[in-house]
Amino acid sequence: MNDNESIIRKSIEWRGARMALATVVSTWGSAPRPRGSHMIVHADGRFEGSISGGCVESAVLQRAAEVIGGRSAHVERYGVADGDAWEVGLPCGGEIAVLVQPVSEAGFAPGLFDRIAAASARGRALTLATDLNSGVTREAAGEGDFLNRYDPPRRLLIVGAVQIAQSLVPLAQAIGVTPVVIDPRGRFLTAERFPGVELDDRWPDEAIAARFPGESTAVVTLSHDIKIDDPALVAALRASTGYVAALGSRKSHAARLERLGAMGFGADDLARIDGPAGLDIGAIGAAEIALSITAGMVAGFNARAIAHRMENI
């Protein structure tokens, strides 16, 4: 779950304090949060994250306080079958099972948060395994363990500081994706045109490779200049980039695929490029094109996330 980033940050910020970690380990029906969702609880009552969107947080906070006070890790189940479903259950109709474990060597070791953060900094995912009987989490998986995959925060590397990029940046930010605008043309890449956004004036292949793009990174080329866009696509395809897209007509995209094919990329590589970029919504104008690209990126990211969750069930 890449939306667990705030939990990782808090765990490191609160290092040394007594804490408990609540994790959704199974769901059924219309559960409001997916498997792997976390909530971390400080001994003083502060908490970060969500395991039900508000339905059972109060009950889980009580269980967390008990674990912080010395109770061993255990699994709690909540759902409409409970007699008090409307009080601490899920009146929306689903069921969840929540593991509550201490942040300690007897549960979720504090060093594991550092391991997740280090992997994330390299653009890599880390999968941890938890024995639900003992409540101990580790890196080596055993038979029947609950597996949780920690993806890096989602990023969007926008190649080409053009008008569409100006609309794409706030859309990405609104859905929790961090944008970076890359363009070696200084007149285009200015803080005035992209206020408060990370800007990179290196050639796109260098800028992209330096960020270790993985499955939580999207690369979208918008410049319409093959000297800028093609090197960016080469760098994106050489990595496990989660979503790759290129702006342009079907005719220009066909020519693009021909050029990349001549560089040695096979059919499977070329099929990774969403071109023309984005979902076909009949977009007109820069803002609508940016919206279609955002939708295509979300679809690409979520398809991978669903596939990984199915692997871990």
DRENLO-866857 format. One line per field, with one value per residue: x, y, z of N, C-alpha, C in turn; residue in three letters. Coordinates in pm, whole numbers, plus 32768, in hexadecimal, padded with zeros to 4 digits. Layout:
BEGIN
n_u: c(X|...) $
n_v: c(Y|...) $
n_w: c(Z|...) $
ca_u: c(X|...) $
ca_v: c(Y|...) $
ca_w: c(Z|...) $
c_u: c(X|...) $
c_v: c(Y|...) $
c_w: c(Z|...) $
residu: c(ALA|...) $
This chain:
BEGIN
n_u: c(8054|8059|7FF2|8036|8105|8104|80ED|81DF|828B|8234|826E|8381|83B0|8345|83F3|8475|83A9|8297|81CC|80B8|8054|7F52|7EC0|7E10|7DC0|7D19|7BF9|7A9A|7981|78F2|79D7|7A71|7B81|7CAA|7D5B|7E88|7E8B|7EED|7EEF|7F97|7FE0|802A|80AE|8044|7F4E|7F35|7F07|7F3B|7EC9|7DD9|7CF1|7BF2|7B6A|7AE3|7A18|7A59|7B2C|7B39|7B12|7BF1|7CBD|7CA7|7CEF|7DF5|7E62|7E5D|7F19|7FFF|8011|8069|7FE3|7FE2|801B|7EFA|7DD9|7CBC|7B64|7A70|7923|77DF|7766|7791|76FC|7700|7719|76D7|774C|7864|789C|787F|77A2|7780|7781|7858|7970|7A91|7BD6|7CBA|7E06|7EA9|7FD0|80FD|81EE|8309|8410|837D|82A9|8268|8390|844D|851E|84C5|8429|84EE|8565|849B|848A|858B|8588|84BC|8533|85DD|8532|84B4|83E5|8389|8349|82B0|8288|8196|8160|8033|7FE9|80B1|80D6|81B8|827F|834C|8459|8485|83B1|82C2|8203|80AD|80B7|8054|8078|80FE|8121|81F2|81EA|82AB|826C|8187|81F4|8205|82AE|82CF|8314|8370|8322|821E|80DC|8013|8091|8083|7F7A|7F70|8011|7F87|7EAD|7F27|7F95|7EAB|7E4D|7F06|7FF8|8149|81C9|82D2|8374|841A|8504|85ED|85EA|8612|856D|846D|845D|841B|8403|8336|8277|8243|81FF|8278|82B5|8386|8495|8557|866A|870C|876E|866A|8694|8768|86FE|861F|868D|8723|8669|861A|8530|8414|8304|8253|8272|8223|825F|8237|823B|823C|82A2|82A9|838E|8472|857B|8578|849F|84C4|85BC|8563|8496|852B|85C9|84FB|848B|855D|8559|848E|83A4|8267|8196|818F|817B|8133|8103|8051|7FE9|7F43|7FCF|80CA|8111|812E|820F|82C1|82CE|8347|8445|84A5|849E|8569|863B|8657|858C|848F|834C|82B5|8327|82E9|81D7|81A3|818F|80AA|8005|7F5E|7F84|7ECB|7D6C|7C66|7B9D|7B32|7BB9|7BE6|7CB6|7DB5|7D86|7CC3|7D49|7E19|7D81|7D29|7E1D|7E64|7D98|7DD9|7ED3|7E8D|7DEE|7EB2|7F69|7EBC|7E6B|7F54|7F74|7E93|7ECB|7FAD|7F3E|7E94|7F4E|7FAF|7EE4) $
n_v: c(7F89|80C9|81A9|819D|823B|8319|829C|8218|82F4|8367|829B|829C|839D|838B|82E4|8218|8241|8193|80CC|8056|7F8C|7F7A|7EA6|7E61|7D21|7C73|7C80|7C98|7CB0|7DF8|7E85|7FA5|7FE6|7F6B|7E2B|7E28|7F30|8024|809A|815D|8178|824C|8246|8319|833E|83BC|838B|8307|82DA|81E7|80DD|809D|8172|81FA|8167|809D|8101|816A|8089|7FF3|8099|8078|7F69|7F83|801E|7F64|7EAB|7F4B|7F63|7E67|7D82|7C65|7C45|7C33|7BC8|7C7B|7C6E|7D11|7D61|7D4D|7C77|7C86|7CC1|7DC3|7E5A|7F57|7FF9|7FC1|7F41|7EF4|7F8F|7FB5|7EC4|7E18|7D47|7D44|7CD3|7D21|7D3D|7D82|7DF0|7E09|7F10|7E9C|7DAC|7CCE|7CE0|7DB3|7E0C|7F33|7F71|7F17|7FDD|808E|7FF2|7FE6|80F6|811F|8077|80F5|81EB|819F|8170|807A|7F5F|7EB9|7D86|7D06|7C00|7B70|7AA7|7A41|79B8|79D4|7AE1|7B62|7C21|7C0A|7BFD|7B12|7A29|793E|780A|7846|7948|7AA0|7B84|7CBF|7DC1|7ED1|7FE4|80E5|824B|82DA|836B|8463|8496|8594|85DA|86E4|8827|889E|8934|8877|87EC|88A7|8895|878B|8769|87D5|8723|862A|865A|8675|8573|84F9|84BA|84FB|85F9|862E|870C|86F9|8782|87EB|88E4|8A23|8B07|8AA4|8A13|8A92|8B26|8BD8|8B84|8A89|8A84|8A29|8922|8804|882F|87C5|87F1|874F|8670|8599|847B|845F|84E1|8442|833E|8371|8372|8274|81E1|8123|803C|80EB|81D8|82C1|831A|8419|849B|85D5|8695|869D|869C|85D7|85BD|85EB|8557|8448|83E4|83EA|832A|8248|8231|8207|8114|8065|803B|7FC4|805B|80CE|8143|81B2|82AF|8362|8490|84E8|84BB|839C|835C|83D6|8344|8244|826A|82A4|81AE|8119|818F|8156|8043|8014|804A|7F6A|7F18|7E32|7DA3|7D7C|7E38|7F28|7F21|7F77|8087|8183|8207|82CA|839E|835C|832B|82FD|83F7|84A7|8598|86FA|8807|8880|884F|8782|86B9|868D|8627|8534|84B1|849C|83EF|830A|82CF|8294|81B1|8105|80F0|8081|7F8E|7EF8|7EF7|7E66|7D70|7D26|7D10|7C38|7B71|7B51|7AEF) $
n_w: c(8000|7F8C|8009|810D|814E|81FD|82F3|830A|831A|8410|84C4|84C8|8520|8621|869F|87A2|8855|88F7|882E|8762|864E|8569|8479|8351|8307|8283|81AE|8167|8091|807F|80EC|8174|8163|80C7|80D8|8195|81E0|82D1|8429|850A|8664|876B|88BA|894C|88E3|87EE|868C|8540|83F5|836F|839D|8360|82FC|83BD|8435|84F9|8586|868F|8734|86EB|873E|8852|8868|8812|88DF|89AA|894A|8948|8A57|8AA1|8A4A|8972|880C|873A|867E|861C|85C4|84FF|84A0|83F6|846B|8575|86B3|870B|8624|85BC|866F|8695|85AF|844F|83AF|82A1|8226|8204|826D|833A|839B|8495|84EA|8614|868C|8756|8729|871C|875A|878C|86E9|85F7|8590|85DA|8529|8433|83C2|8370|82AD|81EF|81A9|813E|805C|7FCF|7F95|7ED0|7E09|7E12|7E5E|7F91|8026|8144|8237|8310|8424|8485|8565|862A|8617|85BD|84E5|83C4|82CF|8240|81B0|822A|8214|81E3|8248|8275|8175|812D|804F|801D|7F69|7EC4|7EEC|7E02|7CD2|7BD1|7AB2|79E5|78A1|77EF|7802|77C9|776A|77A6|7870|793D|7988|79CE|7AAF|7BA3|7BA6|7BD0|7CCF|7D62|7D7B|7E16|7D9C|7D62|7C9E|7BAF|7AE0|79B3|78DB|77F1|7786|77D8|77C3|77C7|78B3|79CC|7B13|7B2C|7A76|7ADB|7C00|7D43|7D04|7CCC|7BF6|7ADF|7A1C|7989|7878|780C|781A|78CF|79B1|79ED|7A15|7AF9|7BBF|7BF4|7B7C|7BCE|7C00|7C71|7BF5|7AF9|79A7|78C7|7786|76EB|7642|752A|749A|7407|7450|755A|75C5|756E|75E7|76F0|76F1|76B5|779F|7858|7801|7829|7933|7A48|7A2A|7A92|79FD|78B7|77CD|769D|75FC|74D3|737A|72E1|71FC|7227|7305|729F|7200|72CB|7356|7291|7285|738A|7382|72CB|736D|73FF|74AC|7501|74A3|758F|763A|75B3|75BF|76BB|76B7|76D4|75DD|74ED|760D|773A|77A1|76B3|76A0|75F9|760D|760F|75F4|76DD|77F4|77FB|7771|7824|78F6|7883|786E|797A|79D3|793B|79AB|7AB9|7A8C|7A25|7AFF|7BC6|7B58|7B69|7C80|7CD6|7C62|7CF7|7DF7|7DD1|7DA7|7EA6|7F3D) $
ca_u: c(8000|80AF|7FBC|806B|817D|80FC|8104|8270|82C7|8216|82B4|840C|83A9|8326|8450|8496|832D|824A|816A|8079|8033|7EDB|7EC9|7DA3|7DFC|7CBA|7B7F|7A2C|7914|790E|7A33|7A98|7C12|7CDF|7DBF|7F09|7E7F|7F24|7EDE|7FFB|7FAB|808E|8084|7FF8|7ECB|7F3A|7F0C|7F46|7E98|7D4F|7CDB|7B67|7B2B|7A9C|79B3|7A83|7BA9|7B36|7B27|7C7C|7D13|7CA4|7D42|7E80|7E8C|7E77|7F98|8068|801B|80A4|7F9B|8027|7FDB|7E84|7D83|7C32|7B0D|7A00|78CA|7750|7738|779F|7683|770F|7750|76C8|779E|78F2|78A7|7881|771A|777F|7767|78D0|79B7|7B22|7C26|7D24|7E71|7EE1|804F|8156|8262|8379|8442|8315|823E|829F|840D|845F|857A|8480|8400|8564|8579|8437|84B1|8602|855C|846E|858F|8618|84C7|8499|8381|83B8|82DC|82C8|8232|816D|8122|7FBE|7FDF|810D|80D1|823D|8296|83D8|846C|847D|8328|82A7|8185|8035|80CB|8016|80DE|80DA|817F|81FF|8219|82D6|8206|8175|8230|81ED|831A|8296|837F|833B|82E1|81C0|805E|7FCF|80D5|8051|7EFA|7F86|804F|7F28|7E5C|7F78|7F9E|7E28|7E37|7F73|806C|81AA|81FB|8353|8374|84A1|8511|866D|85D6|8603|8500|83F1|8462|842F|83B3|82BF|8213|8228|8222|8271|82C6|8411|84BA|85D6|8691|8765|8730|860A|86C7|87B7|86A6|85C9|86DF|8752|85FC|85FF|849F|83DF|8277|8206|8299|81EF|82A9|81E2|8284|81DE|82E7|829B|8415|84A7|85FD|855C|8442|84F6|8617|8514|8452|8592|85E9|8486|8479|85CC|853C|840B|8349|81DF|813F|81DB|811E|816D|80A0|8061|7F83|7F5D|8037|814C|8132|8160|8299|830E|82E5|83A8|84CA|84CD|84B9|85ED|869E|8661|851C|8435|82BD|8284|8353|82A0|814B|8199|817A|8021|800D|7F66|7F7C|7E50|7CEF|7C22|7B22|7B13|7BEE|7C01|7CFB|7E1F|7D55|7C81|7DB1|7E5B|7D24|7D2C|7E9D|7E5B|7D45|7E27|7F3A|7E4D|7DC8|7F2B|7F98|7E60|7E6D|7FC7|7F5B|7E33|7F11|8004|7EEB|7E64|7FBE|7FC9|7E72) $
ca_v: c(8000|813E|8212|818C|828E|836D|8245|8202|8371|8378|8235|82C8|8416|8364|827D|8216|823E|8116|80D9|7FDE|7F96|7F2F|7E88|7E13|7CA7|7C34|7CCC|7C53|7D0B|7E85|7EBB|802C|7FF3|7EEC|7DE0|7E6A|7FB8|8030|810B|8154|81BA|8274|822C|838A|8343|83ED|8320|832D|8273|81BA|8052|8086|81EE|8235|810F|8052|8138|8179|8005|7FC9|80E9|8037|7EF1|7FB0|8047|7EE9|7E73|7FA2|7F44|7DE4|7D12|7C32|7C5E|7BE2|7BF0|7C9E|7C6A|7D6D|7D56|7D58|7C05|7CA8|7CF8|7E54|7E85|7FE6|8043|7FB3|7EEA|7F2F|7F91|7FB8|7E3D|7DC6|7D12|7D4D|7C9D|7D80|7D14|7DED|7DBA|7E70|7F39|7E66|7D2F|7C69|7CFA|7DF7|7E46|7FBD|7F76|7EFA|805C|80C2|7FA1|8013|817C|8113|803F|815C|8250|8168|8155|7FEB|7F2B|7E56|7D32|7CCD|7B8F|7B6C|7A2E|7A73|7972|7A13|7B72|7B96|7C45|7BFA|7C04|7A8C|79F7|78B2|77D8|787D|79CF|7B13|7BD0|7D4A|7DFF|7F61|8027|8170|82AF|82EB|83E3|8479|84DF|85D4|8604|874D|888D|88DE|895E|8802|87CE|8903|885E|8705|8772|87D9|86AA|85C3|867B|8661|84E4|84C6|8496|8568|8613|866B|8739|86EA|87C1|8830|8969|8A7D|8B66|8A5F|89DE|8B01|8B22|8C2A|8B33|8A13|8AAA|89C4|889B|87E1|8840|8784|881F|86EF|8625|853E|83F5|8469|8505|83CF|82D2|8398|8361|81E4|81CD|809D|802A|815B|824F|82D3|8375|8449|84F8|8637|8704|8697|86A5|854E|85C2|85ED|84ED|83C0|83B7|83D2|82A9|81DF|8221|81CF|8088|8017|8025|7F86|80CB|809D|8176|81FD|82E5|83C5|84E2|84EE|847A|830F|8358|83F2|82D7|81D5|828B|8297|8120|80EA|81BC|810A|7FBA|8012|8050|7EE7|7EF8|7DD1|7DBF|7D86|7EB9|7F94|7F1B|7FBA|8116|81AF|826F|834F|8397|8373|82EC|8341|8437|8513|8611|8771|886B|8850|881C|8701|8658|866C|85D0|84AF|8473|8479|8377|8299|82B0|8250|812B|80B4|80D4|802C|7F08|7EB3|7EE4|7DF8|7CF4|7D01|7CE3|7BB2|7B15|7B41|7AB2) $
ca_w: c(8000|7F8E|805D|8195|815C|8275|8367|8311|834C|849D|8513|84D7|8574|86AB|86C9|8830|88A3|88EE|87C2|872D|85C0|8540|83EA|8316|82D1|8227|8198|8123|8071|8063|814F|8148|814F|8094|8125|819C|8216|8357|8484|8574|86DB|87CE|8945|8981|88A3|8763|8629|84B3|839B|837E|8376|8338|82D4|842E|8471|8570|85BB|8722|8770|86D2|8796|88D5|8860|8808|8966|89F6|891A|897C|8AE5|8ABA|8A0E|88FB|878B|8726|860E|863D|854F|8506|842E|8411|84BA|8602|86EF|8717|85A4|85A6|86CF|8673|853B|83CA|837E|8210|81F6|81F4|82E1|8336|8409|84B1|8543|8667|86BD|878B|86DA|876A|8722|879F|868A|8581|85C0|85AA|84B7|83B5|8387|832B|8234|818E|817C|80EA|7FDC|7F8D|7F62|7E56|7DAA|7E14|7EBC|7FF3|8059|81C8|8258|839C|845A|84CE|85E6|868A|8608|85A1|8459|839B|823E|8206|81B8|8249|81DE|8222|827D|8234|812D|8114|7FF3|8032|7EF1|7EDA|7EC9|7D72|7C97|7B42|7A71|796F|7847|7799|7855|776D|77A7|77DF|78EF|79A2|79B8|7A03|7B34|7C12|7BA8|7C12|7D5C|7DA1|7D96|7E67|7D4B|7D63|7C17|7B93|7A55|797B|7857|77EA|774A|7848|77B1|77EA|793C|7A29|7B8E|7B17|7A30|7B2C|7C8A|7DAC|7CCC|7CB2|7B6A|7ABF|7997|7947|780B|784C|7839|794A|7A1F|7A0E|7A4D|7B7F|7C1F|7C02|7B6C|7BE3|7BE1|7CA6|7BAB|7A71|794F|785A|7731|76B4|7600|7498|7460|7415|7493|75E9|75EB|7556|7653|7769|76E3|76C0|782D|789D|77DA|785F|79C0|7A60|7A38|7A9F|7993|7854|776B|7644|75B7|7442|7329|72C3|7195|7266|7360|724D|71DD|7347|736F|722E|72B1|7400|7356|728D|73D9|743E|7503|74C6|74A4|7619|766E|7572|75EB|773C|76A3|76BC|7579|752A|76A0|7785|777A|7646|76D0|759B|764C|75C0|7644|7735|7874|77E6|774E|78A2|793F|7847|7891|7A08|79DC|7908|7A0F|7B2A|7A5F|7A1D|7B87|7C12|7B1F|7BA5|7D0F|7CE4|7C42|7D67|7E66|7DB2|7DBB|7F35|7F83) $
c_u: c(8058|8074|7FE0|80E4|8179|8114|8199|82B5|82B0|8261|8344|8412|8396|8387|8474|841C|82ED|81D8|812C|8056|7FBA|7EDF|7E4E|7DE0|7D9A|7C3E|7B17|79BE|7944|7964|7A6A|7B2C|7C49|7D3F|7E43|7F04|7EAB|7EE9|7F45|7FCD|801C|8056|8031|7F71|7ECA|7F3C|7F14|7F12|7E0A|7D44|7C49|7B22|7AD8|7A3C|79DF|7B03|7BA9|7B50|7BB7|7CDC|7D17|7CFB|7DD7|7EB5|7EAC|7EFC|800D|807E|804E|805A|7FE4|7FD9|7F64|7E32|7CF6|7BE1|7A94|79A8|7839|771B|7741|771C|7689|7747|7747|771D|7831|7904|78A8|77F4|7710|7771|77E1|7903|7A4B|7B5D|7C9F|7D88|7EA2|7F5D|80A5|81C2|82DC|83A7|83DC|829F|8277|831B|8421|84BA|8538|844D|8474|857C|8516|8460|852A|85DF|8511|84C9|85D4|85AE|849D|842D|83C3|833F|8305|8261|8214|812E|80AD|7FA9|8036|8105|8155|824C|832B|83E0|8461|83F1|8324|8220|810F|8043|8076|8084|80AB|8148|817D|823C|824B|8263|81FE|81AE|820A|825E|82E5|8308|8345|82E9|8282|813D|8014|800D|80A3|7FC9|7F0D|7FBE|7FE7|7ECC|7EA6|7F7E|7F1C|7E0E|7EAE|7FEB|80C9|81DF|8287|8351|8403|84A4|8596|8662|85B3|858F|8479|83EB|8482|83D5|8334|8250|81EB|824C|8214|8283|835B|842C|8543|85FA|86F7|8720|86DD|863F|8717|875D|8650|861A|870B|86E8|85D1|8569|8478|8349|821F|8229|8258|824A|824E|8230|8220|821F|82CF|8322|8456|852F|85ED|8508|847E|855A|85CD|84CE|84B5|85B4|8576|8476|84E9|85BB|84B2|83A1|82B8|8181|8195|8179|8163|80FE|80BB|7FF0|7FA4|7FCC|80C0|8174|8167|81F1|82F5|8330|834B|8435|84FC|84EA|8541|865D|86AA|85F0|84BB|83A3|8287|82AD|82FD|820E|8138|817A|80E8|8027|7FA1|7F43|7EEF|7DD8|7CAA|7B9C|7AF7|7B47|7C0A|7C44|7D58|7DE9|7D12|7CE4|7DFB|7E03|7D27|7DAD|7E9B|7E09|7D8F|7E92|7EFE|7E25|7E42|7F62|7F3F|7E5A|7EE1|7FAE|7EFB|7E76|7F69|7FB1|7EB7|7ED2|7FD0|7F54|7E86) $
c_v: c(807D|81B0|81FE|81E3|82E1|831C|822D|827F|8381|8315|825E|8345|83F2|82FB|828A|8215|81B4|812B|8050|7FF7|7F3E|7F1F|7E39|7D98|7C56|7C8A|7C74|7CB8|7D98|7EC3|7F40|803E|7F6C|7EA8|7E2A|7EF8|7FBA|80A6|80F8|81AB|81D1|8259|829E|839C|837B|8377|835A|82BA|824A|8128|8037|8104|822C|81D8|80D1|8089|8141|80F4|7FD8|801B|80AE|7FBA|7F17|7FDA|7FCE|7EAA|7EC7|7F87|7EBA|7D6D|7CE5|7C53|7C01|7C1A|7C09|7C9E|7CC5|7D5C|7D59|7CE4|7C21|7CE2|7D8E|7E90|7F1B|8038|803B|7F5A|7F36|7F2D|7F99|7F2C|7DE5|7D8E|7D29|7D04|7CF8|7D43|7D8D|7DB4|7E2A|7E94|7F16|7DE6|7CBE|7C7C|7D31|7E42|7ED3|7FC7|7F59|7F79|809A|8075|7FCB|809A|8175|80DC|80A8|81C6|8223|8148|80C4|7FC9|7EC8|7E0A|7CF5|7C61|7B90|7AE7|7A5B|7A2B|79B4|7AAB|7BB2|7BAC|7C3C|7C02|7B7C|7A52|7963|788A|7812|7908|7A35|7B68|7C5E|7D8B|7E97|7FA0|80B2|81D0|82C1|8371|83EA|84CF|8513|860B|8667|87B1|88E1|88FE|88EA|87DE|8828|88D7|87D8|8709|8778|8760|8639|85DD|865E|85D0|84A5|8494|850E|8581|864E|8691|873D|8729|880A|88BD|89CE|8ADE|8B29|8A3E|8A4E|8AF1|8B75|8BD8|8AB9|8A2F|8A35|8935|8881|87E7|8803|87A8|87C5|86B2|85B4|84B4|83F7|8485|848F|8361|82F0|8382|82D0|81C5|813B|809C|8099|81DF|824E|8333|8398|84B0|8551|869C|870D|86A4|861D|854E|85C1|8573|8461|8392|839C|834C|8235|81C5|81E0|813A|802E|7FFA|7FE5|7FF0|809D|80CA|81CD|822E|8351|840C|84DF|84A8|83E7|8300|8370|8384|825F|81EE|827E|8205|80E8|8113|816C|8079|7FAE|801B|7FCC|7EC2|7E9C|7DF8|7DCF|7E0B|7F29|7F97|7F5F|804F|8130|8224|8260|834A|83AC|8326|833F|8379|84A8|8599|8680|87D7|882D|8810|8793|8695|862C|8610|8542|8466|8448|83F9|82FC|826E|8264|81C2|80CF|808F|806D|7F9E|7EB8|7E96|7E71|7D73|7CC7|7CD1|7C58|7B4A|7AF3|7B07|7A1B) $
c_w: c(8000|7FDF|80F0|81AE|81DC|82F4|837A|834A|83E2|84F4|852D|8530|8607|86E2|875D|8889|8898|888A|87A4|869C|85A3|84A8|83BF|82D2|827C|821E|8155|8108|805A|80D0|811D|812E|8123|80F5|8122|81D3|82A8|83A4|84F2|85E8|873F|885A|897F|893D|8816|8703|859D|8460|83BA|8353|8351|8308|8341|8476|84F4|85B0|8654|8767|875F|8727|8823|88D5|885A|8891|89BB|89CD|894C|8A11|8B05|8A7F|898F|887D|8779|86B2|8641|85BC|8567|848B|8458|8462|854F|8637|86FB|8697|8590|8605|86AB|85FA|84B9|8391|82E7|81D5|81E9|8277|82CE|83AE|8418|8512|858F|86A9|86F6|8726|872E|8726|8731|8740|8609|85AD|8588|8530|8431|8372|833A|82AA|81C7|8153|811F|8060|7F8C|7F4E|7EE2|7DED|7DA6|7E7A|7F1B|8026|80DE|81E6|82EE|83BC|84B1|8552|8650|8687|85EA|8509|843B|8303|81FC|821B|81DA|8211|822D|8259|8231|81F7|8112|80C1|8007|7FB5|7F12|7EBB|7E32|7D44|7C04|7B0C|79EC|791A|77E2|77EA|7800|77B5|77E7|7865|795E|79DA|79FC|7A91|7BA4|7C18|7BEE|7CA9|7DA5|7DC3|7DDE|7E1A|7D44|7CD6|7C18|7B00|7A23|78F0|7853|77AF|77B9|783D|77D5|787E|799D|7AA3|7B81|7AD4|7A82|7BBE|7CEB|7D7D|7CB7|7C1C|7B53|7A2F|7953|78CD|7849|786F|78BA|79C2|7A4C|7A4F|7ADB|7BE9|7C2E|7BF0|7B79|7BC7|7C18|7C63|7B21|7A26|78DB|780A|76E7|7656|756A|7451|7475|7458|752A|7612|75DC|75C1|76D6|7764|76EC|7752|7878|787E|780E|78F4|79CD|7A78|7A33|7A31|7938|77EA|7719|75F9|7521|73FB|7315|725B|71D3|72C6|7313|7225|7256|7363|730D|7256|7328|73DE|7316|72F4|7423|749B|74BB|74D6|7531|7658|7636|759D|7672|772D|7684|7659|7510|75C0|76D3|7752|770F|7679|7671|75CA|75E8|761C|76AA|77B5|7863|77BF|77CD|78F6|7908|7869|7923|7A1A|79A9|796A|7A85|7B04|7A58|7AA5|7BCC|7BDA|7B59|7C38|7D26|7CC8|7CB6|7DDE|7E4D|7DC5|7E4E|7F83|7F93) $
residu: c(MET|ASN|ASP|ASN|GLU|SER|ILE|ILE|ARG|LYS|SER|ILE|GLU|TRP|ARG|GLY|ALA|ARG|MET|ALA|LEU|ALA|THR|VAL|VAL|SER|THR|TRP|GLY|SER|ALA|PRO|ARG|PRO|ARG|GLY|SER|HIS|MET|ILE|VAL|HIS|ALA|ASP|GLY|ARG|PHE|GLU|GLY|SER|ILE|SER|GLY|GLY|CYS|VAL|GLU|SER|ALA|VAL|LEU|GLN|ARG|ALA|ALA|GLU|VAL|ILE|GLY|GLY|ARG|SER|ALA|HIS|VAL|GLU|ARG|TYR|GLY|VAL|ALA|ASP|GLY|ASP|ALA|TRP|GLU|VAL|GLY|LEU|PRO|CYS|GLY|GLY|GLU|ILE|ALA|VAL|LEU|VAL|GLN|PRO|VAL|SER|GLU|ALA|GLY|PHE|ALA|PRO|GLY|LEU|PHE|ASP|ARG|ILE|ALA|ALA|ALA|SER|ALA|ARG|GLY|ARG|ALA|LEU|THR|LEU|ALA|THR|ASP|LEU|ASN|SER|GLY|VAL|THR|ARG|GLU|ALA|ALA|GLY|GLU|GLY|ASP|PHE|LEU|ASN|ARG|TYR|ASP|PRO|PRO|ARG|ARG|LEU|LEU|ILE|VAL|GLY|ALA|VAL|GLN|ILE|ALA|GLN|SER|LEU|VAL|PRO|LEU|ALA|GLN|ALA|ILE|GLY|VAL|THR|PRO|VAL|VAL|ILE|ASP|PRO|ARG|GLY|ARG|PHE|LEU|THR|ALA|GLU|ARG|PHE|PRO|GLY|VAL|GLU|LEU|ASP|ASP|ARG|TRP|PRO|ASP|GLU|ALA|ILE|ALA|ALA|ARG|PHE|PRO|GLY|GLU|SER|THR|ALA|VAL|VAL|THR|LEU|SER|HIS|ASP|ILE|LYS|ILE|ASP|ASP|PRO|ALA|LEU|VAL|ALA|ALA|LEU|ARG|ALA|SER|THR|GLY|TYR|VAL|ALA|ALA|LEU|GLY|SER|ARG|LYS|SER|HIS|ALA|ALA|ARG|LEU|GLU|ARG|LEU|GLY|ALA|MET|GLY|PHE|GLY|ALA|ASP|ASP|LEU|ALA|ARG|ILE|ASP|GLY|PRO|ALA|GLY|LEU|ASP|ILE|GLY|ALA|ILE|GLY|ALA|ALA|GLU|ILE|ALA|LEU|SER|ILE|THR|ALA|GLY|MET|VAL|ALA|GLY|PHE|ASN|ALA|ARG|ALA|ILE|ALA|HIS|ARG|MET|GLU|ASN|ILE) $
